[in-house]
């Protein structure tokens, strides 16, 4: 056998090049596939005609990694769509209930010549070691690379995701170390010097403050706090995080607050070669925390030859600052008990410093979260959200985030689209680099039927913060509503793969499946969204709708009755109540 020859698998006009890891269609064009989807397809094709159990596939594709069956289901759905297989058709991949999957199309294996062709059926085609060993190493390395923990979701090397990143016009030049000037940075969540003394509220507060300070530079793109939070485990490797975030450098730090003193060690590392660019240790009184944050930001900026903009501290009171950080930490866990705790901390911070603009912004977002993610009655919560946002705008009319908070309240509570759009535009005029403003403005555009503009605005936002999983998930929904189904599916599947425990992308993916009339898959995704959200009514109603569409009327009616009963005790919108009933 000529070891230089590639294995080619052919079936019904499709062709797989196992060596190059490419799938071609009948026209010879490359079909875009994420690595995991390709791995699964190759695994099934090698075993054409044989039932392959789900556990076997999961063990082979995700070795040494614990993943849920839904990851496999999502990738099977991707493959069926790419292969043009309609719902229930089973031309290529047949579901064997209670067991797994079988590749049912006739497959020819070609080792590089017509004489090398042979049929594949009834068992595994053994590839030569020069192909199987690199494949196994690739699978193991990929599993380690994309396995992450925490909240809110995508490896930048996955096909299609990099394509979302837009040129921001930042030019690269040579720095004093002989490399390219660094223009993208992630401040990873600070971790404790001593694990037993962990204070996550304080650690996240310092991280956020540094992100705001360094993000003021026109020369550096800095990933948002929401994007980096999932890299907060104590043993997180900084370079691995930098690769997944798609940045050129990472700032990694350790902190300890003890007996009114703060000790911080910080290290700036270039991702490409793991070179340490700067490091220092600081030991100060806790009351010097603001100056400490300035010093670290100034040192990092100087090392990167970047100029910082003007950033206000918004409070000089350390206690108010600490309470604000506690509020932020708890509020963004987005489950009702934590959001309520966050509200308490924000209100305590405001009581100490009534002019603390950021605390009002946090309070506004927290009250809105009670409604949008926790099914609270909007009458009281949304009113308070708007009041807090108005206070923030009054205190600092030149702060973009204040206008974003007010625009969101006008959008969701008042349904005053024109006023909301005015404040979104004001926010973007004040801070064109505010990715959240772009994406939430896209939400308004999408909900008011301006889908091309919504997609354009989403692309602007995600280019600024390309690893923000929450914003990516929202973008998947905008693209679905705009009819950009392929891109929507790729984005939502990628978010689910990177952070399977985030419920929103599962909900949005279920809507995509419903749009495609793939109701079995919609049931799986909606059930996952329901379970992960703790029973969010929108997820429950979507599940009921999908069940009804598959003819499982008894199960759908049971969900409908449960929602009706819930509405007598808690808030359930009329829209939610009508969702399941619409399919019955």
N, C-alpha and C positions, 0 to 999 in steps of 0.2 A: 504493500500500500504506500502510495506517495503521501508522506506526512504533511506536505504543503497544501494538499487539496482540502477544500472546505466541504462540509456536509451541507447539502441543499435538500430541503423537504418541500415537495410540491403537492398541492391538493386543490382541486376545483379552481384553477387559475391563480391561486396564491402561491407564494414561494418564500420559504424561510431560509436565510443564510445564517446557519448556526455560528459560524466563525465570526462574521461581522455583526451578529446580533441585530439583524434587520428583517422586517416583514415587507414583502412587495406584493402589490395587487396585480390584477391581470394586465394592467396598462404599464406595469414595470415601475410604478411609483411607490415610494416608501410610505408605509402606513405608520403614522405616529403611535408609538406604544411606550408607556412607562416601563421601566426596567422590570418591575415585579410582574406586570401583565405579560411581558415577553417571556419571562422565565416560566410562567405557568403554561403559556401556549406551547413552548418548546417541550416542556415536561409531558404534557398530554399528547402532543403529536408523536413523540418518541414511543408512546404506549398506545398508539391508535388501535381501536378495537377492543381495548381492555378497560374494565371499570377500575378507576383509580379512586380510592377512598379519600375523603376530605382530609383526614388526619395525616395521611401519607403526603399529600400535596403540601399541606401547611408545614410539616416537618422538613420537607425538602427545600421549600422556597424561603422559609423563615427559620433557618437552623439556629438553635441556641437562643431563640427569642420567643417570648410568650405573646401570641397575637390571638385575636378573636376570629371566629369563623366568618364574621361579616367582612373582614379584609379580603378573604378569598372570594366571597360572593360578589363583592364590588368589582373585583378584577375580572371575574368570569363575565359579568355584565358588560364591562369594557370590551372584552374580546368579542362577545357576540355582536355588539354594535359595530365594531371595526370590521368584522367579517360580513356584515350585512344580514345577519340572522334576525328574523323577526320573532316577536314574542310567541313562544310555544312551537316554533318551527323545528328546532333541533337538527339543522342541516350539518352543523359542525360539532357543537358541544351539547351532548345530551345530559340532562340531570337524571341521575338514578336515585330515586327517593330513598332516603334512609342510608345511603351509601356514599355516593360521591358523584363523579362525572366520567363520561366516556367520550373520547374523540371519535366520531362516527364516520367522518368523511374518509374516502380512500386516499392514502398517502403513499407517495413514491419518494424513496430516499435516493439521492444522487450524490455520488462521491466525486463528482467533477467531470463525468463523461457519460454518454449514453449507456456504455457497457457497465457502468457502475451503478445503474439504477436498479432498485428492487422495491417491492411492495413492503409496507410496514403494517402489520396487523397482528393482533393476538399476543402482543408482548412488547418488551422494551427493545428498541434498537440501540445496540451498544456503540457509543461513539469512541473513537480512539482517545487515549490518555491525553494527547496534546490538546484535545477539546474539552474533555470532561473535567480534568483537574483545574484548568483556569476557570471554568464555569463555576465549580464548587467554591474555589477561592473567592470569585467575584460575589457569589451569593452570600458567603459568610461575611465578607467585608461590607457589603451593602446592608446586611442586617444590623451590624454594629453601627454603621454610619447613620441609619435613619431611626434607630431605636432611641426615643426621647421620652421624658416624663414631664408632668406639670400641666398647667392650664394654657388655653388659648395659644396652636398648630403649625416647613415643606422643604425638603432638600432642594437646593437651587440647581443641582445637576440634573434633576428630572426633566425629561423632554417637555418643552412647551412653556415651562415656568419661566425660564430665562428669557424667553421671547416676550414676556410681559414687561421686562425692564426696559425703560426708555432712556435714551441719551439725555442727560440733564445739562449738557454743555460744559461740564467741568473738564478742563484739559489736564492731561498728565504731563509732568515734567520730571527731570532727574533730580533726586535729592542727594544730600551729602553722603549717604550710605551706598550710593551707586545704583539704587533701585528706582522704581517709579514712585512719584509722590503719592502718598496715601490720601484717598479722597472718600473712603467709606469706613465707618467705625461702628462697632457695637460696644456699649458699656454693659458688661454682663452683670447680673445681680450680685451685689457684694455678699460675701459669705463670712461666717464667724471665724475668728482666729482660733477659738476653742469651741468645738462642736456643741459641748454641753451648755454653753452660754449663748446659744443662738437667740437673736432678737430680730426676727424677720421684718417687723415693722420698721425698725431703724435702718436695717440693711437696704430695704427697698426704697426708703426715703432718700438715702444718700445716692443710690443708683439713679433715681428719678431726677434729683437735683443736678447731677453731673450730665445726664442726658439733655436737660434743658439748657445748661450752660454751654456745652459743646455743640449742641444743635443750633445755637445762635450764630455759628460761623457760616459764612457763605461758601467756604471752601470745602466743607466736610458734610457728607450725608451721614446722619446718625440714626440708627435704628431706634424705634420707639420703645417705651417700657413694656407695652403690651406684647411686643414682638419678642423681647428678650426674656420675659418672665419664665418661660418654660425651661430655661437653662440655669435654674437657680439651685439645683442639687449641689450638695457640698463637694461631691467628687466629680463634678462636671469638668471635662477637659476643655480648656479655653480655645485651643486651636480647632478642635472638632466643632465647637459651637460657632466659631468664626466661619468655618467652611459651610455649615448648614445655613448660616445667615447671609452668606454671600458677601462678606465684607473683607476688606484688605487688612484691617487691624482690629484687635480687641483690647479693651481695658478691663483687666481682671483685678479684683481687690478683696482684701480681708479687713474686717473691722471688729472692734471690741469696745463696748461701752461699759465701763467699770469704775465705780466710786467717783463719779463725776468727771472722769477722764475718758477721752476718745483716742484709741490707737488705731491707725489705718496703715496698711501696706497696699500699694498699688503698683501694677505692672502693665506696661503697654507692649504688646507683642504683635509682630507682623505675621500674618497667617501663612503666607506663601512659603516662608522658610523657617518659621518659628523663632525668628530672631527677636530678642528682647531689645526694644528701642529706648525704653526708659523705665525706671523703677525708683521708688522712694518709700520711706516710712515716716509717719507723722504721729506725734504724741502730744496732745493738747488738752486743755480744759474743755469740758463738754460745751460750755458757752461759746467756744470758738468754732463751732461746727460750720458756720457760714463761711468763715475765712478759710477753713480747711478745704471746703468744697471748691472755693475760688482758686486756692493754690494748686489743687490737683488738676482742675480744668485748665488753668494757665500753663502748667507744665506740659500737659498733653498737647495743647494747642501749639506751644512753642516747638515741641518735638516734631509735630506734623507741619510746621511752618504755616499755620493757619491763624487767622485773626478772629477773636471772639467778638460777638456783638454785645450790646448792652442787655443784661438780664437782671431784672429786679428780684430781690429775695421775697418781696410781698409781705414779709413780717420780720421783725427783729426779735420777736419773742420766742425763745427756744421751746417753751412749753406748748405754745400754740402750734409751732412747727411740728413738734413730736405728735401732737394729737391729730394734726392733718395727715401725717404719714400713716398713723394707725387707721384713720378713716379710709384712706386710699387702699391700704392693704386689705381691709375687710370688705369694703364695698365691691372691689373688682373680683371677688370670688363669686359674685352674682347669684348666690342662693339666698333666700329671704332672711334667714337668721343673721347671716354675715352682712348683708346689705343694711339691715336695721342697726347692727352694731356700728357699721361705718357711718351711718347718719348721726348716731349719738356722738361719735368722735368729732365729726365735722362741726356739729352744733357747739360742742365744748370749745373747739378751737376758735369759733366765731365769738363765743361769749368772752373769751380772753382778749381777742383782737378783732373787734367789729369791722375793721377795714381789710381783713385778710381775704383778698379777691379769690385766690385759688381754693380756699375752703368753701366759698359760695358756689364755685363751679363744680367742685366735687359733690357738694350737697345736691345740686340740681341733677347731675347725672345719676346719683344714687336713688333719688326719688323716682326718676324715670325708669330705672332698672327694676324697681318694685312692680311696675306695671308691665313693662315689656318682656321681662323674663320670669316674673313670679306671680302673674295673674292677680295683682292687687287691684282694688277699685281705683280707677283713674281720677275720680272726682276730687279726692283730697290730695293724693300723691302728685298728680300732674300739676295741680294748682301750686303746691309748694315748690315743685321743680321750676316752674316759671318764675315764681317770686324770687327764688335764689338766683336764677339766671339774670333777672332784671337788676338785682343788687350788684351782681358782678359787673354788668355793663356800666352801671352808674359809677362804680368805683374806678373802673379802668376801661373807658370806651375804646382804647387803642390796643386792647388785648384780644387777639383773634379767638382764643379759646372761650372767652366770655360770650362772644357773638355766636359761636358754634352751639353753646349751651342754650342760648335764647332761641336760636333758629330751630333747634331740635324740639323745644317745647311748643313753639308756634306750629311746627309741622305736625307733631303727634297729638297735641291736646286741642289747640285752637282750630286746627285745619285751615290756618290762614297761610295758604301756599305763597302768596306774593310777599307777605312780610317775612316769612321764613326764608325765602329765596334771597331777599334783600340782605338779611343778616349773614347768610352763607357767603354771599358775594363780598360783603364787607370783611368777613373773616379771611377770605382768600386774598383780598387786596392788602390786608394788613400782614398776612403771612402766607405767601404762595407755596411755602414748603410744608404746610400743615396737611399731612396726608388724611387725617381724620375728617377735616373740613371737606376735602375733595370727595371722599367716599360717602359721607352723610349727605352731602349735596347731591351726589349721584342717586342716593336713596330717594330723595325728594323727586328728582327728575324721573326716575323709574316709576314711582307710584303715581305720578301725574301723566304717565303715558309718553314721555319724551325719551324713548329708549335709546336712540343713537347718541343723544347728548349725555344720557346716563352712562353709557358704556365709555364714552370719551372721558368723562369726568372720573370714572373709576380707574381708567388706565393712568390718568395723571396721578391719582393718589397712590396707587400700588407701585408706580415707578419710584416714588419717594420712600416707600417702606415695603419693599418687595417680599419680605418674609412675615408680614403681619397676617396671621391666620384668620383672625376675626374679620378683617377687611377683605381678605381673599374669599371667605365664605359668603359675605354679603355680595361681593362681585359675581360669584357664581349664580346667585339668585337674579341679579340684574341681567346677566347674560342670558339666562333662561327666559326671562320675560321679554327680552329683546329678540328672541329667536335664534341666538347664537348657541345652538344646543351642543355642538361638539366641544367648543371651548368651555362652556359652562360645566359640562360633565368632566372634562379633564381637570379643571380647577377644583371642583368639589371633591372629586376622587382623590386628588393630591392632598387636600386638606385633611380628609378622613384618614388617609394613609399616614400622614405625619402626626396627627393628634386625634386618635380614634375616640378619645373620651370627651371631645367637645361636641355638644349636642346640636348646635345650630347647623353645621354642615350636613348632618344626617337629615335634619328636617328639610333643608333646601334640596338635598339630593332626592328625598322622597317626592318632592314636588316635580322634580325633573322627570323621575320615572313615571309619575302620573301623566305628565304632558306627553310622554312617549307611549302611554298605554301599557307600560310594563308594571302591572299592578302587584305581581308577586314580589318584585324587587322593592317596590314602593312600601309594601307592608313591612319588609325587613328593616328598611331605613327609618320609617316612621316609628316603629316599635323601639328602635335603638334611641331615637331622639326622645321618645317618651320616658324611657328608663333612665337615660343619662340626665334628663332635666328634672327628674323627680315628679313627672306627671304633668308637664306643661300642657295646658288645655289645647293649644294650637297643634301640638304634636299628637295628642290623643285624638283630636277631631280629624286630622289628616290620616291617621291610622284607620279610623272608622270609615272614611271615604274610600280608601284603597280596598278595605275588606268588602265593602258593599259592591265595588266595581268588579270584584272577582266572584261575586255571587254568594259570599259568605254573609248572608243577610242576618242570620241570628247573632253572629259576633258583632256585626256592625250596629245592630239595634241595641245590643247590650251596652256598647260604648255610648250610643245616643242617650240611653236612659241614665247612664252614669253622669254624663255632662249636664243633663237636665236637673238631676238631683244635686250636683255640685253647685249649680247656679242659684239654688235656694239658700245656700249657705255662704258661698264665696262668689267673687265676681267672675262671670263668664260672658264674654261679649256675644251679642246677637249674631255676629258674623261666624263665630266659632260654633254656636249652636246650629247654625244653618248648614255648616260644612258637610257633616255626615248625612244630615237629612236630605241634602241635595242629591246624594247618590242612591238613596233608598227608593 
